[in-house]
């Protein structure tokens, strides 16, 4: 039996005890089955989980009405899931060190599938919220473990193509979630948005059991089950709970003018400070913050947070604009996003192939440059006379840059990292993407409101008796309405119509401003991308440590 050796600094952060690597890791490890079968298997489970982050959005009014709750109370169905998900995401490395990555992945599938059934069968809102917390906890381990399994199953030169499949899951599922959720709710019942996970979960469990195995450097240490970093977990729970509730309820409560929001802001800041200080000095931390000493990884986490933010914010902004200002139904707005999904199916494999030929830094710069062009184009075509075909084409244009950024950043994050830290890398990268999505959704929605009010105020300056154009338009509209509905209230109806159109124009300009702001943010991201070390295409973990 090989002698047990202390873990390296990188490994110690993950809390693993490893054997002397010479006997077992002398040659490159390969899984027993085709890695593409493994990739498709774990991608199936990850797709099921990512889909659930957005599929319930359009069903919230139906859920609230069915369970006798208000619409505001119904939003906790989303918040409870996201909080639990965010807490579990960084815990994957610890859980894998206790029971093995494959077993942890299977456990997450079981928890997610059973809790999905319980969500669909929930008789009241409190029970549904408890079940959603369980579902979010189970789902939190699926994304990072799927990515880590893919990273270790493929040779470095093919890893980009595997991440293309994972990227397709990560960005396609949120795009089709609202469409699928709307269709299921309209044609069946909201409960089926949870019940559809059951057959998928059973199939994923069977396939993972038969196809997936742990590499030799993943060695379970069950003694760690009783040595969990409970203090770190407590700080993480406080921080993520405070952040998510603050973001979810901020606009509704007028942000920091509300004592409720200020309380959760303080909890978030205090929790994050406590988490960072505690985890940095703890010998066996829940989250190995020392991996941020690798320059590429630290930059990639920041870039991925903004990529996740751009993806999620845009997925919310566009259908929101279509429904609120164009008057489209939720199903029609969702269908307008569908063309973007087909675009990803085509572009993702191309971007994955490119990572084996072009450095990750170059592809990232190309992706963010395309984002600048895309958002400026979006600002120009987002108008009140937008047609369905124009909206569908816009979604196609918006999706083209995403694979180049997503895959190249994910690939660059593993460059120079020890293989034993792949669980930490995948957990923190996915954690960054999810948190970035939550933050940017809140910021962009608040900015749309703020900029709309600014434009509304300035447009109102021309609605006065001294404006000849305003008077002529009001008189003409008043005459038309008087001839149609009678002259008694024609003047008031004309003013109401003009004011309503003014609000629509102001809101449209608010959306245009936010898209321009996103384009300027993308310019900054181009500059940050140049800070990445220029890796050799196809080089993977452990190749060169870049501090």
C-alpha positions, 0 to 999 in steps of 0.5 A, spaced: 500 500 500 503 506 498 505 511 503 500 517 505 503 523 503 501 530 506 497 534 500 500 540 496 498 547 498 493 547 492 491 540 495 490 542 502 486 547 500 481 542 497 482 538 504 484 532 500 489 527 502 492 523 497 497 518 496 504 518 493 502 520 486 508 516 482 504 509 482 498 511 480 499 518 476 505 516 472 501 515 466 495 519 463 488 517 466 483 515 461 476 513 463 473 506 461 468 509 456 468 514 450 468 521 454 463 523 449 458 519 452 460 521 459 459 528 457 452 527 454 450 524 460 453 529 465 450 534 461 443 531 461 443 532 469 446 539 468 441 541 463 435 539 467 438 543 473 439 550 469 433 549 466 429 550 473 433 556 474 428 560 469 422 555 467 418 557 473 419 565 472 413 565 467 408 561 472 409 565 478 402 568 477 399 561 476 403 558 482 401 564 487 394 564 485 393 556 485 396 556 492 392 562 495 398 567 495 400 574 493 404 575 487 410 578 491 410 572 496 410 567 489 417 570 488 420 567 493 419 560 489 425 563 485 429 566 491 429 560 495 431 556 490 437 561 488 439 562 495 440 554 496 443 553 489 448 559 491 450 556 497 451 549 495 455 551 489 462 552 492 461 546 497 462 541 491 470 540 492 468 538 500 463 534 498 467 530 493 473 529 498 468 526 503 464 521 498 467 521 491 465 526 485 461 520 482 457 519 488 456 526 490 453 527 483 449 521 484 446 524 490 445 531 487 441 527 482 437 523 487 435 529 491 433 534 485 429 529 482 425 527 489 424 534 491 422 536 484 416 531 485 415 534 492 415 541 489 409 539 484 405 535 489 406 541 494 399 543 497 401 550 500 406 555 499 410 554 505 411 547 503 413 549 496 418 553 499 421 548 503 421 543 497 424 548 492 430 549 498 431 542 497 431 542 490 436 548 489 441 544 494 441 538 490 441 542 483 447 546 486 452 540 485 450 538 478 453 544 474 460 544 477 461 537 478 458 536 471 464 541 468 469 537 473 467 531 470 468 533 463 475 537 464 478 530 467 475 525 462 478 529 456 485 530 453 487 537 454 487 538 446 479 536 446 477 539 452 474 546 449 470 541 445 467 538 451 466 545 454 462 547 448 457 542 450 457 544 457 456 551 455 450 549 450 447 547 456 449 553 461 446 558 456 441 554 452 437 552 458 435 559 461 433 561 454 428 556 453 426 555 460 421 561 460 418 558 453 417 551 456 414 554 462 409 558 459 407 553 454 406 547 460 403 552 464 398 554 459 396 547 456 397 543 462 398 546 470 404 549 473 405 543 477 408 539 470 414 544 470 417 540 476 414 533 474 418 533 467 424 533 471 422 526 474 424 521 468 430 525 466 432 525 473 431 517 473 435 516 466 441 521 468 441 516 475 442 510 471 447 513 465 451 516 471 451 509 475 453 505 468 458 510 465 461 515 470 467 513 474 472 517 479 479 519 476 485 516 481 486 523 484 479 523 487 480 519 493 474 519 498 476 521 505 470 519 510 473 522 516 472 529 513 464 528 514 465 530 521 470 535 520 466 540 516 467 547 516 461 549 519 463 556 520 465 557 513 458 554 511 455 559 516 458 565 513 457 563 506 449 562 508 449 569 511 452 572 505 448 569 499 442 569 503 443 577 504 445 578 497 439 574 493 434 577 498 437 584 497 437 583 489 430 580 489 427 585 493 431 591 492 427 595 486 420 593 490 422 596 496 426 602 493 433 599 495 437 602 500 431 607 502 428 601 506 430 598 512 429 591 510 434 592 504 439 595 508 439 589 513 440 584 508 446 589 505 449 589 512 448 581 512 451 580 505 457 584 507 458 582 514 458 575 511 463 576 505 468 579 510 467 573 515 467 568 509 474 571 506 477 572 513 475 565 516 477 561 509 483 564 508 486 562 515 483 556 516 487 550 515 482 545 512 477 550 508 470 549 505 472 554 499 479 554 498 481 561 496 488 560 495 486 558 488 485 565 487 493 566 487 493 564 480 492 570 476 488 566 470 483 563 475 482 570 478 481 574 472 477 568 469 472 568 475 471 576 474 470 575 467 465 569 468 461 573 473 460 578 467 459 573 462 453 570 466 451 577 468 450 579 460 447 572 459 442 572 464 440 580 464 439 580 456 435 574 457 430 578 462 430 584 458 428 582 451 422 578 453 420 583 458 421 589 453 416 585 448 411 583 453 411 590 457 411 595 451 410 591 445 404 587 448 406 580 446 404 574 450 409 570 454 409 564 449 410 569 443 416 573 447 419 566 449 418 563 442 422 570 439 428 567 443 428 560 440 432 562 434 438 564 439 438 557 441 439 554 434 444 559 433 448 556 439 447 549 437 451 551 431 456 556 434 458 552 440 461 546 437 465 551 432 468 555 438 469 549 442 474 547 436 477 554 435 479 553 443 484 547 440 487 552 435 487 559 438 489 561 445 483 562 450 486 570 451 485 571 443 478 568 443 476 572 449 478 578 446 474 576 440 468 574 444 467 581 447 469 585 441 463 582 438 459 583 444 460 591 443 458 590 436 452 586 438 449 591 444 450 597 440 446 594 434 441 592 440 440 599 442 439 601 435 433 596 433 430 596 440 424 600 438 416 600 438 415 598 431 419 591 432 416 585 429 417 578 431 422 576 425 426 582 427 426 580 434 428 573 432 434 575 428 436 580 434 436 574 438 441 570 433 446 576 433 446 576 441 448 569 441 453 569 436 459 572 441 457 568 447 460 561 446 467 564 444 467 568 451 464 562 455 468 556 452 475 560 452 474 563 459 472 556 462 478 553 458 483 559 461 481 558 468 483 551 468 490 553 465 496 552 470 491 549 475 493 542 479 488 537 477 486 535 484 483 542 484 479 541 478 473 541 483 474 547 486 475 551 479 469 548 477 465 550 483 467 557 483 467 558 476 459 556 476 458 560 483 461 566 479 457 566 473 450 565 477 452 570 482 454 575 476 447 573 473 443 575 479 447 582 480 446 584 473 439 582 472 438 587 478 442 592 476 440 592 469 432 592 471 434 598 476 437 602 470 431 601 465 427 604 471 431 610 472 433 611 465 426 611 463 424 616 469 429 621 466 427 620 459 420 621 461 421 627 465 425 630 459 419 628 454 414 632 459 417 638 458 415 639 451 408 637 453 405 644 454 401 650 451 407 653 448 409 647 444 405 648 437 407 641 435 403 638 442 397 643 441 396 640 434 397 633 435 392 633 441 387 637 437 387 632 431 387 626 436 381 630 440 377 631 434 378 623 432 376 621 438 370 625 439 368 623 432 369 616 434 366 616 442 363 622 443 366 629 444 364 630 452 371 627 454 375 627 447 380 632 450 382 628 456 382 621 452 387 625 447 391 627 453 391 620 456 393 617 449 399 622 448 401 621 455 401 613 455 405 614 448 410 618 452 411 613 457 412 608 452 417 612 448 421 613 455 421 606 457 424 604 450 429 609 450 431 607 457 432 600 454 436 603 449 440 606 454 442 600 458 444 596 452 449 602 450 451 601 457 452 594 456 456 595 450 461 600 454 462 594 459 464 590 454 469 595 452 472 594 459 472 587 459 476 587 452 481 590 456 481 585 462 481 580 457 488 582 455 491 581 462 490 573 461 496 569 460 496 567 453 496 559 453 498 554 448 492 552 445 490 545 448 494 546 454 490 544 460 491 543 468 497 543 471 501 545 464 504 551 467 502 555 473 501 562 472 501 567 478 
